[in-house]
Amino acid sequence: METDGEGAFLVIVRTLRGTVWPGVKLHEVREAAGKERPADLTVRRIWLFQREIDLLSPGSTGRLRITGDPGGDLAEDSVLVGRTNDEAPLT
């Protein structure tokens, strides 16, 4: 997993449900095998097509800068899971 010089993770994600924006918390990491573990991550920045944006909508693929504790290793096949205010899962 790529990190920046300040220790933040840089990940490419596809949001399947829900919307992400800077400040959204990610509460779980789901491994490729389906096992979930708790995490405490916060989205800090979002890029789409090399341009910084404020919101990543469902079904969009973007690059996130996240900080916090992933509760273990983050791999390319890891799925980040969070909740918005309406409790819609983010994956």
N, CA, C and O of each residue as an XYZ file, in Angstrom:
364
protein
N       0.843     -1.169      0.000
C       0.000      0.000      0.000
C       0.891      1.236      0.000
O       1.865      1.304      0.750
N       0.568      2.180     -0.815
C       1.365      3.400     -0.941
C       1.049      4.364      0.206
O      -0.104      4.505      0.611
N       2.085      5.019      0.718
C       1.896      6.062      1.721
C       2.596      7.333      1.249
O       3.489      7.289      0.403
N       2.177      8.458      1.809
C       2.857      9.709      1.472
C       3.934      9.981      2.517
O       4.106      9.185      3.441
N       4.650     11.072      2.391
C       5.740     11.393      3.298
C       5.307     11.685      4.719
O       6.149     11.756      5.615
N       4.018     11.856      4.948
C       3.498     12.159      6.284
C       2.846     10.952      6.940
O       2.235     11.085      8.001
N       2.963      9.776      6.328
C       2.413      8.561      6.911
C       0.967      8.275      6.580
O       0.397      7.321      7.111
N       0.350      9.073      5.717
C      -1.034      8.812      5.313
C      -1.037      7.753      4.215
O      -0.078      7.641      3.451
N      -2.107      6.986      4.140
C      -2.268      5.983      3.095
C      -2.864      6.633      1.861
O      -3.740      7.492      1.966
N      -2.390      6.226      0.693
C      -2.959      6.673     -0.574
C      -3.548      5.442     -1.239
O      -2.811      4.535     -1.625
N      -4.869      5.400     -1.380
C      -5.543      4.219     -1.900
C      -6.464      4.598     -3.046
O      -6.994      5.707     -3.102
N      -6.641      3.657     -3.952
C      -7.609      3.828     -5.032
C      -8.830      3.004     -4.661
O      -8.710      1.816     -4.363
N     -10.001      3.622     -4.674
C     -11.224      2.943     -4.259
C     -12.326      3.154     -5.280
O     -12.296      4.088     -6.082
N     -13.284      2.269     -5.225
C     -14.528      2.449     -5.957
C     -15.636      2.432     -4.925
O     -15.811      1.444     -4.212
N     -16.376      3.508     -4.841
C     -17.463      3.559     -3.864
C     -18.667      2.846     -4.464
O     -19.205      3.283     -5.481
N     -19.087      1.759     -3.846
C     -20.202      0.976     -4.370
C     -21.537      1.510     -3.883
O     -22.522      1.517     -4.622
N     -21.565      1.962     -2.620
C     -22.774      2.553     -2.045
C     -22.342      3.714     -1.180
O     -21.288      3.672     -0.546
N     -23.144      4.731     -1.157
C     -22.816      5.881     -0.335
C     -21.876      6.839     -1.043
O     -21.480      6.611     -2.186
N     -21.532      7.894     -0.363
C     -20.698      8.959     -0.897
C     -19.601      9.249      0.111
O     -19.841      9.188      1.317
N     -18.402      9.562     -0.359
C     -17.318      9.932      0.550
C     -16.894     11.365      0.286
O     -16.968     11.855     -0.840
N     -16.452     12.021      1.337
C     -15.951     13.390      1.256
C     -14.917     13.549      2.358
O     -14.879     12.731      3.278
N     -14.070     14.584      2.295
C     -13.089     14.787      3.354
C     -13.770     14.887      4.719
O     -14.739     15.626      4.896
N     -13.245     14.133      5.668
C     -13.797     14.105      7.016
C     -14.623     12.869      7.313
O     -14.895     12.588      8.480
N     -15.034     12.116      6.292
C     -15.820     10.894      6.505
C     -14.956      9.848      7.205
O     -13.787      9.667      6.864
N     -15.537      9.169      8.179
C     -14.856      8.104      8.909
C     -15.089      6.766      8.221
O     -16.183      6.488      7.730
N     -14.053      5.948      8.194
C     -14.130      4.580      7.689
C     -13.916      3.668      8.889
O     -12.902      3.773      9.578
N     -14.871      2.769      9.140
C     -14.888      2.019     10.390
C     -14.427      0.575     10.291
O     -14.153     -0.051     11.315
N     -14.335      0.032      9.084
C     -13.940     -1.364      8.925
C     -13.081     -1.527      7.684
O     -13.149     -0.734      6.744
N     -12.270     -2.580      7.705
C     -11.540     -3.019      6.524
C     -11.976     -4.453      6.263
O     -11.918     -5.292      7.162
N     -12.408     -4.736      5.055
C     -12.812     -6.083      4.658
C     -11.748     -6.642      3.717
O     -11.461     -6.056      2.673
N     -11.168     -7.775      4.094
C     -10.143     -8.418      3.273
C     -10.785     -9.152      2.103
O     -12.002     -9.338      2.079
N      -9.981     -9.568      1.141
C     -10.482    -10.269     -0.044
C     -11.243    -11.537      0.343
O     -12.198    -11.918     -0.335
N     -10.828    -12.189      1.422
C     -11.486    -13.419      1.872
C     -12.821    -13.148      2.555
O     -13.534    -14.089      2.903
N     -13.173    -11.876      2.753
C     -14.450    -11.526      3.361
C     -14.379    -11.228      4.843
O     -15.366    -10.775      5.422
N     -13.234    -11.470      5.477
C     -13.086    -11.202      6.905
C     -13.032     -9.695      7.135
O     -12.323     -8.978      6.429
N     -13.791     -9.215      8.132
C     -13.810     -7.789      8.458
C     -13.119     -7.555      9.788
O     -13.171     -8.393     10.688
N     -12.474     -6.407      9.899
C     -11.836     -6.025     11.162
C     -12.103     -4.544     11.403
O     -12.270     -3.785     10.448
N     -12.147     -4.125     12.660
C     -12.382     -2.712     12.946
C     -11.205     -1.854     12.495
O     -10.057     -2.297     12.501
N     -11.507     -0.637     12.109
C     -10.493      0.342     11.710
C     -10.958      1.711     12.188
O     -12.132      1.908     12.502
N     -10.045      2.630     12.236
C     -10.365      4.011     12.602
C      -9.637      4.912     11.613
O      -8.543      5.401     11.893
N     -10.253      5.125     10.458
C      -9.639      5.878      9.366
C     -10.491      7.091      9.020
O     -11.710      7.071      9.190
N      -9.854      8.133      8.541
C     -10.544      9.349      8.125
C     -10.082      9.730      6.731
O      -8.883      9.753      6.454
N     -11.032     10.030      5.850
C     -10.711     10.502      4.504
C     -10.229     11.946      4.620
O     -10.914     12.780      5.211
N      -9.061     12.247      4.064
C      -8.490     13.598      4.130
C      -8.581     14.343      2.805
O      -8.890     15.535      2.786
N      -8.313     13.650      1.690
C      -8.357     14.283      0.365
C      -8.853     13.256     -0.644
O      -8.709     12.050     -0.441
N      -9.441     13.748     -1.740
C      -9.975     12.884     -2.798
C      -9.529     13.443     -4.145
O      -9.574     14.650     -4.378
N      -9.100     12.545     -5.023
C      -8.753     12.935     -6.391
C      -9.533     12.084     -7.380
O      -9.753     10.894     -7.155
N      -9.940     12.692     -8.452
C     -10.598     12.004     -9.561
C      -9.944     12.516    -10.835
O      -9.940     13.718    -11.101
N      -9.390     11.597    -11.622
C      -8.671     11.984    -12.846
C      -7.609     13.045    -12.554
O      -7.504     14.034    -13.279
N      -6.824     12.842    -11.497
C      -5.703     13.698    -11.097
C      -6.122     15.115    -10.698
O      -5.289     16.020    -10.652
N      -7.406     15.306    -10.412
C      -7.905     16.603     -9.962
C      -8.523     16.435     -8.575
O      -9.305     15.511     -8.355
N      -8.183     17.312     -7.648
C      -8.746     17.202     -6.303
C     -10.213     17.612     -6.323
O     -10.582     18.627     -6.915
N     -11.045     16.803     -5.663
C     -12.482     17.060     -5.615
C     -12.955     17.008     -4.161
O     -12.221     16.573     -3.275
N     -14.198     17.460     -3.929
C     -14.764     17.500     -2.578
C     -15.700     16.343     -2.273
O     -16.091     16.160     -1.120
N     -16.072     15.553     -3.281
C     -17.084     14.519     -3.101
C     -16.861     13.415     -4.123
O     -16.619     13.694     -5.298
N     -16.942     12.164     -3.683
C     -16.857     11.025     -4.595
C     -18.182     10.280     -4.505
O     -18.538      9.757     -3.448
N     -18.902     10.234     -5.606
C     -20.257      9.683     -5.647
C     -20.248      8.171     -5.827
O     -19.236      7.600     -6.233
N     -21.382      7.512     -5.523
C     -21.484      6.061     -5.692
C     -21.123      5.637     -7.112
O     -21.527      6.271     -8.087
N     -20.355      4.553     -7.210
C     -19.964      4.007     -8.499
C     -18.744      4.657     -9.113
O     -18.257      4.194    -10.144
N     -18.233      5.727     -8.501
C     -17.053      6.412     -9.027
C     -15.779      5.774     -8.481
O     -15.759      5.261     -7.362
N     -14.734      5.814     -9.271
C     -13.430      5.343     -8.830
C     -12.547      6.555     -8.603
O     -12.449      7.420     -9.474
N     -11.908      6.631     -7.457
C     -11.051      7.764     -7.147
C      -9.902      7.351     -6.258
O      -9.807      6.200     -5.833
N      -9.039      8.293     -5.984
C      -7.886      8.070     -5.118
C      -8.121      8.852     -3.834
O      -8.470     10.031     -3.871
N      -7.927      8.187     -2.694
C      -8.151      8.809     -1.394
C      -6.850      8.925     -0.619
O      -5.988      8.050     -0.697
N      -6.717     10.006      0.124
C      -5.671     10.122      1.142
C      -6.387      9.918      2.467
O      -7.272     10.693      2.830
N      -5.997      8.863      3.194
C      -6.644      8.542      4.461
C      -5.597      8.476      5.565
O      -4.441      8.128      5.325
N      -6.020      8.815      6.769
C      -5.140      8.726      7.928
C      -5.842      7.919      9.009
O      -7.060      7.742      8.981
N      -5.055      7.433      9.960
C      -5.615      6.702     11.081
C      -5.060      5.300     11.181
O      -4.008      4.986     10.625
N      -5.787      4.464     11.898
C      -5.363      3.097     12.182
C      -6.195      2.116     11.371
O      -7.397      1.994     11.610
N      -5.580      1.399     10.400
C      -6.334      0.426      9.613
C      -6.563     -0.891     10.345
O      -7.234     -1.774      9.810
N      -6.026     -1.049     11.550
C      -6.230     -2.276     12.310
C      -5.464     -3.462     11.761
O      -5.745     -4.600     12.136
N      -4.516     -3.228     10.895
C      -3.717     -4.281     10.262
C      -3.249     -3.799      8.905
O      -3.252     -2.602      8.620
N      -2.846     -4.744      8.073
C      -2.346     -4.384      6.750
C      -3.469     -3.967      5.817
O      -4.579     -4.495      5.884
N      -3.167     -3.015      4.946
C      -4.059     -2.654      3.848
C      -3.438     -3.202      2.570
O      -2.276     -2.924      2.273
N      -4.200     -3.972      1.822
C      -3.729     -4.525      0.562
C      -4.572     -3.959     -0.572
O      -5.598     -3.323     -0.336
N      -4.132     -4.195     -1.801
C      -4.876     -3.678     -2.952
C      -6.304     -4.196     -2.995
O      -7.200     -3.511     -3.487
N      -6.523     -5.419     -2.477
C      -7.859     -6.008     -2.528
C      -8.680     -5.734     -1.269
O      -9.778     -6.270     -1.123
N      -8.161     -4.904     -0.358
C      -8.921     -4.540      0.842
C     -10.070     -3.616      0.464
O      -9.953     -2.792     -0.443
N     -11.179     -3.769      1.175
C     -12.341     -2.906      0.979
C     -12.496     -2.063      2.231
O     -12.531     -2.595      3.341
N     -12.590     -0.750      2.060
C     -12.785      0.160      3.180
C     -14.274      0.387      3.369
O     -14.988      0.674      2.408
N     -14.748      0.258      4.609
C     -16.174      0.353      4.892
C     -16.406      1.470      5.898
O     -15.702      1.562      6.904
N     -17.387      2.314      5.629
C     -17.727      3.384      6.552
C     -19.218      3.590      6.594
O     -19.975      2.843      5.973
N     -19.641      4.588      7.316
C     -21.065      4.923      7.415
C     -21.220      6.422      7.254
O     -20.453      7.200      7.822
N     -22.213      6.822      6.480
C     -22.539      8.235      6.381
C     -23.563      8.558      7.457
O     -23.938      7.677      8.231
N     -24.014      9.783      7.523
C     -24.996     10.175      8.536
C     -26.288      9.382      8.431
O     -26.966      9.168      9.437
N     -26.642      8.939      7.217
C     -27.867      8.149      7.066
C     -27.591      6.653      7.198
O     -28.447      5.832      6.868
N     -26.399      6.296      7.680
C     -25.998      4.917      7.925
C     -25.904      4.066      6.664
O     -25.954      2.839      6.759
N     -25.771      4.664      5.502
C     -25.564      3.889      4.279
C     -24.121      3.417      4.239
O     -23.211      4.228      4.412
N     -23.882      2.114      4.013
C     -22.504      1.621      3.995
C     -21.719      2.195      2.825
O     -22.267      2.405      1.743
N     -20.453      2.444      3.044
C     -19.519      2.848      1.991
C     -18.561      1.693      1.776
O     -17.994      1.177      2.739
N     -18.373      1.285      0.562
C     -17.404      0.219      0.297
C     -16.592      0.557     -0.906
O     -15.717     -0.215     -1.297
